[in-house]
């Protein structure tokens, strides 16, 4: 276990949940509209009982998911150990000599990684593609966050890394933005090619599972299932060496070459 890593300062108390609210404001606006409009309609008009049996549950679900998603986001991104990032140091017997951080246009981890694992040759790659990553939330995130020039634009299917170059590759809340299965397979093939023998790929993601569906409702379908991730890894020569759960809503997978 690496004990030399400095403690990473926690983000502002509500920074994470405020970002979620800002990047997904259309969902919350729609939910708020449902919550306000449904009671108003029922008071103003005579609504058939059968329709009320649809409208009231819809209103209740909208209210529940609006509140639960914000509470869970606050817990995950502002209160849990996750965004302290110092837990990453415990994944290595010794600090990686050369690492790469890959993000999809929103880089919230490179500063922490540079403190944990000083490496003058490290690379930061941005795999964002406007043509394939079309969801409004990621566009808002890129507009809101300052895109640092240290990130090198990269094609997920042809990463600018040599064969067997990396001791560690970090892919934190980024790979799910590749919505096409074939694109994800190409990315993980590239990671396998670039990984040294004994090296590790660190994948951190929400899963499409019951916990995240309870927290985020339909928003959980933006995540991929465990089965989907495992299919990508097996098909590209990677396997799960360890799995870590700092919260019930986020999984960290440590991958090695088969």
C-alpha positions as CSV (number, residue, x, y, z in Angstrom):
1,X,0.0,0.0,0.0
2,X,1.3,3.5,-0.9
3,X,1.3,5.7,2.2
4,X,3.1,8.7,0.7
5,X,0.1,10.1,-1.1
6,X,-1.0,13.6,0.2
7,X,-4.6,14.1,1.3
8,X,-6.6,15.5,-1.5
9,X,-8.7,18.5,-0.5
10,X,-12.5,17.8,-0.7
11,X,-14.5,19.8,-3.2
12,X,-16.7,22.6,-1.9
13,X,-19.6,21.3,0.1
14,X,-22.2,21.5,-2.7
15,X,-20.1,21.7,-5.8
16,X,-20.9,18.3,-7.1
17,X,-24.7,18.4,-6.7
18,X,-24.8,21.9,-8.1
19,X,-23.0,20.7,-11.2
20,X,-25.5,17.8,-11.6
21,X,-28.3,20.3,-11.3
22,X,-26.7,22.7,-13.9
23,X,-25.8,20.0,-16.4
24,X,-29.2,18.3,-16.2
25,X,-31.5,21.3,-15.6
26,X,-34.0,20.2,-18.3
27,X,-34.8,17.0,-16.4
28,X,-35.4,18.9,-13.2
29,X,-37.4,21.6,-14.9
30,X,-39.6,19.0,-16.4
31,X,-40.1,17.2,-13.1
32,X,-40.9,20.5,-11.4
33,X,-43.4,21.3,-14.1
34,X,-45.2,18.0,-13.6
35,X,-45.3,18.5,-9.9
36,X,-46.9,22.0,-10.3
37,X,-49.2,21.3,-13.3
38,X,-50.8,18.1,-12.2
39,X,-52.4,19.4,-8.9
40,X,-53.4,22.6,-10.7
41,X,-55.2,20.6,-13.5
42,X,-56.9,18.5,-10.9
43,X,-58.2,21.5,-9.0
44,X,-59.2,23.4,-12.1
45,X,-60.9,20.7,-14.1
46,X,-63.0,17.6,-13.4
47,X,-60.5,14.8,-14.1
48,X,-61.7,11.2,-14.6
49,X,-60.7,8.9,-11.8
50,X,-58.8,6.6,-14.2
51,X,-56.7,9.6,-15.4
52,X,-56.0,10.6,-11.8
53,X,-54.7,7.1,-11.2
54,X,-52.0,7.9,-13.9
55,X,-51.3,11.5,-13.1
56,X,-50.8,11.3,-9.3
57,X,-48.3,8.4,-9.5
58,X,-46.5,10.3,-12.2
59,X,-46.3,13.4,-10.0
60,X,-45.2,11.3,-7.1
61,X,-42.4,9.6,-9.1
62,X,-41.2,12.9,-10.5
63,X,-41.0,14.4,-7.0
64,X,-39.3,11.3,-5.6
65,X,-36.7,11.1,-8.3
66,X,-36.0,14.8,-8.3
67,X,-35.3,14.8,-4.6
68,X,-33.5,11.4,-4.5
69,X,-31.2,12.2,-7.4
70,X,-30.0,15.4,-5.8
71,X,-29.6,13.8,-2.4
72,X,-27.6,10.9,-3.8
73,X,-25.5,13.1,-6.0
74,X,-24.7,15.3,-3.0
75,X,-23.7,12.2,-1.0
76,X,-21.6,10.7,-3.9
77,X,-19.9,13.8,-5.2
78,X,-19.6,16.0,-2.1
79,X,-19.7,13.8,1.0
80,X,-18.3,10.4,0.2
81,X,-14.6,9.5,0.0
82,X,-14.8,9.2,-3.8
83,X,-13.9,12.8,-4.7
84,X,-11.1,12.9,-2.2
85,X,-9.3,10.6,-4.7
86,X,-6.6,9.6,-2.1
87,X,-8.1,6.1,-2.2
88,X,-6.6,5.7,-5.6
89,X,-3.1,5.4,-4.1
90,X,-4.1,2.2,-2.2
91,X,-4.6,0.5,-5.6
92,X,-0.9,0.3,-6.2
93,X,2.0,-1.4,-4.4
94,X,4.2,1.4,-5.7
95,X,3.2,4.6,-7.6
96,X,2.9,4.1,-11.3
97,X,6.0,5.4,-13.1
98,X,4.0,6.5,-16.2
99,X,0.2,7.0,-16.3
100,X,-2.5,8.3,-18.6
101,X,-5.7,10.0,-17.7
102,X,-8.6,9.8,-20.2
103,X,-11.7,11.9,-19.9
104,X,-14.6,12.9,-22.2
105,X,-14.3,16.6,-22.0
106,X,-14.8,17.2,-18.3
107,X,-11.6,16.8,-16.4
108,X,-12.0,16.7,-12.6
109,X,-9.2,14.2,-11.7
110,X,-5.9,15.2,-13.3
111,X,-5.0,17.7,-10.5
112,X,-5.5,15.0,-7.9
113,X,-3.6,12.4,-10.0
114,X,-0.6,14.7,-10.4
115,X,-0.4,15.2,-6.6
116,X,-0.7,11.5,-6.0
117,X,1.6,10.2,-8.7
118,X,4.1,12.8,-9.9
119,X,5.0,11.9,-13.5
120,X,6.5,14.5,-15.8
121,X,5.7,12.3,-18.8
122,X,2.0,11.7,-17.9
123,X,-0.6,12.2,-20.6
124,X,-4.1,13.6,-20.4
125,X,-6.4,12.6,-23.3
126,X,-9.8,14.0,-24.2
127,X,-11.9,11.6,-26.2
128,X,-14.9,13.8,-26.5
129,X,-16.5,13.7,-29.9
130,X,-19.2,16.2,-30.9
131,X,-20.6,13.8,-33.5
132,X,-21.0,10.8,-31.3
133,X,-21.5,12.3,-27.8
134,X,-24.6,14.3,-28.5
135,X,-26.4,14.4,-25.2
136,X,-27.1,18.0,-24.0
137,X,-25.7,17.4,-20.5
138,X,-22.1,16.7,-21.7
139,X,-22.2,19.8,-23.9
140,X,-23.3,21.9,-21.0
141,X,-20.6,20.5,-18.9
142,X,-17.9,21.4,-21.5
143,X,-19.3,24.9,-21.7
144,X,-19.4,25.4,-18.0
145,X,-15.9,23.9,-17.2
146,X,-12.7,25.4,-18.4
147,X,-11.1,22.9,-20.9
148,X,-7.5,22.8,-20.0
149,X,-4.9,22.9,-22.8
150,X,-3.0,20.1,-21.2
151,X,-5.6,17.6,-22.5
152,X,-4.7,16.2,-25.9
153,X,-7.7,15.5,-28.2
154,X,-7.7,11.8,-29.0
155,X,-9.6,9.2,-31.1
156,X,-10.8,6.4,-28.8
157,X,-10.0,3.9,-31.6
158,X,-6.4,5.1,-32.1
159,X,-5.0,6.5,-28.9
160,X,-1.6,8.4,-29.1
161,X,0.2,5.9,-26.9
162,X,2.9,3.4,-27.7
163,X,2.5,-0.3,-27.2
164,X,3.1,-1.4,-23.6
165,X,3.7,2.2,-22.5
166,X,1.5,2.6,-19.4
167,X,1.8,1.4,-15.9
168,X,-1.7,2.8,-15.2
169,X,-4.6,4.2,-17.2
170,X,-7.4,6.1,-15.5
171,X,-10.8,6.2,-17.1
172,X,-13.0,7.9,-14.5
173,X,-16.7,8.6,-15.4
174,X,-15.7,8.8,-19.1
175,X,-16.1,5.5,-20.9
176,X,-19.9,5.5,-20.6
177,X,-20.1,8.5,-22.9
178,X,-19.2,6.1,-25.7
179,X,-22.8,5.0,-26.3
180,X,-22.0,2.6,-29.1
181,X,-20.7,-0.9,-28.0
182,X,-18.3,-1.1,-30.9
183,X,-16.7,2.2,-30.0
184,X,-16.2,1.0,-26.4
185,X,-14.6,-2.2,-27.7
186,X,-12.2,-0.2,-29.8
187,X,-11.2,1.9,-26.8
188,X,-10.5,-1.0,-24.5
189,X,-8.5,-2.7,-27.3
190,X,-6.4,0.4,-27.3
191,X,-6.0,0.3,-23.6
192,X,-4.9,-3.3,-23.7
193,X,-2.4,-2.5,-26.4
194,X,-0.9,0.4,-24.4
195,X,-0.8,-1.4,-21.0
196,X,2.5,-2.8,-19.6
197,X,2.6,-6.3,-18.3
198,X,1.4,-5.9,-14.7
199,X,-0.2,-2.6,-15.4
200,X,-3.7,-1.6,-14.4
201,X,-6.7,0.2,-16.0
202,X,-8.9,2.0,-13.4
203,X,-12.5,2.3,-14.6
204,X,-14.9,4.2,-12.3
205,X,-18.5,4.3,-13.3
206,X,-22.1,4.2,-12.1
207,X,-23.9,1.0,-13.2
208,X,-27.3,0.6,-14.6
209,X,-28.6,-1.3,-11.6
210,X,-31.3,-1.2,-8.9
211,X,-29.5,1.2,-6.7
212,X,-28.9,3.8,-9.4
213,X,-32.4,3.3,-10.8
214,X,-33.9,4.0,-7.3
215,X,-31.7,7.1,-7.1
216,X,-31.9,8.5,-10.6
217,X,-35.0,6.9,-12.1
218,X,-34.9,6.9,-16.0
219,X,-31.5,8.7,-15.8
220,X,-30.0,5.4,-14.8
221,X,-30.4,4.3,-18.4
222,X,-27.5,6.6,-19.3
223,X,-25.2,4.2,-17.5
224,X,-24.2,0.7,-18.8
225,X,-25.0,-2.5,-17.0
226,X,-22.3,-4.7,-15.4
227,X,-22.9,-7.3,-18.0
228,X,-22.3,-4.8,-20.8
229,X,-19.0,-3.7,-19.2
230,X,-17.9,-7.2,-18.7
231,X,-18.6,-8.1,-22.3
232,X,-16.4,-5.3,-23.5
233,X,-13.6,-6.3,-21.3
234,X,-13.6,-10.0,-22.1
235,X,-13.8,-9.3,-25.8
236,X,-10.8,-7.0,-25.7
237,X,-8.4,-9.1,-23.6
238,X,-8.9,-7.4,-20.2
239,X,-10.2,-8.9,-17.0
240,X,-11.3,-7.6,-13.6
241,X,-8.6,-8.1,-11.0
242,X,-10.5,-6.3,-8.2
243,X,-13.7,-4.3,-7.7
244,X,-14.1,-1.6,-5.1
245,X,-17.3,0.1,-4.0
246,X,-16.9,3.4,-2.0
247,X,-20.6,4.0,-2.3
248,X,-23.6,1.8,-3.3
249,X,-23.9,3.9,-6.4
250,X,-20.4,3.9,-7.9
251,X,-18.1,1.0,-8.8
252,X,-14.4,1.0,-9.4
253,X,-13.0,-1.8,-11.5
254,X,-9.3,-2.5,-11.6
255,X,-8.5,-4.2,-14.9
256,X,-5.4,-6.2,-16.0
257,X,-4.5,-7.9,-19.2
258,X,-5.7,-11.5,-19.5
